[in-house]
Amino acid sequence: MTNIPDNDSALPPPPTRSIRLFALLWNDKFAFVSALFLIAVIVFATVGPSLLGDTATKLNLRIRNFPPFSLEHGWMYCLGADSLGRSMVARLIVASQNTMAVAASAVVFSMIVGGTLGLISGYSRGWVGNLIMRFADIIMSFPSLLIAVVILYMFEPSVMNLVLVLGITRMPIYMRTARAEVLEIRERLFVSAAYVMGASTPRLIGRHIAPLVLPTLTTIATLEFAFVMLAESALSFLGIGIQPPEITWGLMVAQGRNYLQSAWWLAFFPGVFIMLSTLSLNLLSGWVRIALDPVQRWRLEVPGSGNG
């Protein structure tokens, strides 16, 4: 009996999910560059302070306000020195850790707590869901930055208080989004089938509904990361955010505002890093939204279509 060759065995294996995501990211060049920039910032924020912590605090009054774009004192001073002769490169790298840590902590806190409350509010049909939504309405009735300013003036402007304030003020957007998603998902047949088969409410929410809501909340979190970073920078600029000797990009901008005429680079470079980080996050969030949407994903599967 003649063996008939199996043509399917000659076909290459399908690409893994990580390779496919990388291909989608590569097709959107703006998102790809944004991802590279954010990865570099995360690496600097992770390992930079342990390597350059002493350099960032080392004083050298002989080179106060040393101008940038000069290698006269080494590459650590290629972006100049501040009013106390400290390296701007080292301070920017060290400040990235506090800036990213505060923003990431606030976003994770608001997404977990706000998303959980939104899931409960959307699935609950009684007074519990209405109470959660009224809580969200109360928070949204005041500008988030104004609430943060008032609370941080009343309490000590520590890192923990800053994270809690920024996290609480950004919870309503997750609560409302999660609730709207759950109101539609809970009416689907697979949820009704799981309920008929005896699945408990926590299992219905955690196993069947939450995974479908998570991609939307993740996209929102990417956008919120940029907003929270700007809010932290604004609070540090006002003097009620991170306090010296700790540094953030926003605090560096605040410290350099008195030298705008004589040493513009003190406020310019941290401001540029804030702008590039928020821009990269916005571009990457747009890519995430399209990549997670099966209807629009084709735009990323064709090279060059993701930018339009």
Secondary structure, 3 states (H helix, E strand, C coil): CCCCCCHHHHCCCCCCHHHHHHHHHHHCHHHHHHHHHHHHHHHHHHHHHHHHHHHHHCCCHHHCCCCCCCCCCCHHHCCCECCCCCEHHHHHHHHHHHHHHHHHHHHHHHHHHHHHHHHHHHHCCCHHHHHHHHHHHHHHCCCHHHHHHHHHHHCCCCHHHHHHHHHHHCHHHHHHHHHHHHHHHCCCHHHHHHHHCCCCHHHHHHHHHHHHHHHHHHHHHHHHHHHHHHHHHHHHHHCCCCCCCCCCHHHHHHHHHHHCCCCCHHHHHHHHHHHHHHHHHHHHHHHHHHHCCCCCCHHHHCCCHHHC
